[in-house]
């Protein structure tokens, strides 16, 4: 049977085409327009926060959040060593220093006890990353932040729809940052969102991301701004996808359940563990494979021959040239352990439930 399995392509339907055509017909295709306002308003209501600001990317969202909070040269920000590079690069944009901590071997998220140990007089903020859609231990992290008077910027770029005891990721900290790039749960082609509960700060961010252009309509700019605003065209696509968010979340959860049903009893295979009262968005369902006689590359090659694409876990950030000077022997053992064992499975909602069962069965046959 011919079977086409994708890894992380976007799920596009006629709904998205209708929204895009409406945006084109409106002639609002740049950084102003009705779709943009509607997207921000619906996002705000969904998350139950005070205000949202749509940006060009999740990276831009993180950068502008750091900038708005006044984090800059000489400041330290505590971050997990296992994440996508975009979680870290914005720190260098503002001249701050990343301070890396290890991740938990089971949840794959940053360890709260190591956060506290890493705090110095120069520490200004913590950036928790809800890896692969799995919420961090935000109750513990917020307690530490409050104790030491630190900002918290949540990297929720992979966790739209995830929550802890009913409260969405991205709404615990001072600011939350989301991504709508092509491989995320919903996409606007590219794009991101900053959310927060401080109205003054959020209004200032909305001002900054459109070149700090004066509201009078003239070309007067009172401070240095950024070209970080989302376009109305992108927002139209984002709105269409947002209308299907629950559909996508439900399907990703079903994928995760199927993978667990097929693989939980396979020796050496483990799934990402959730904290108490946490619900993942399951952006990606991933496993670790601890089998002395098998290399991940061999597993990947065997699966690819069966038409099943996979990806490795994120490389520990300290392996990259700009961050090599942050390496510390033995400091990130868990991160390296899960990297060497970690495999991300196809999770795009364009795949079917039957595709996912096929993937699970194929992996099981390969490992047993």
Order of alpha helices (4+ residues) and beta strands (2+ residues): alpha-alpha-beta-alpha-beta-alpha-beta-alpha-beta-alpha-beta-beta-beta-beta-beta-alpha-alpha-alpha-beta-beta-beta-alpha-beta-alpha-beta-alpha
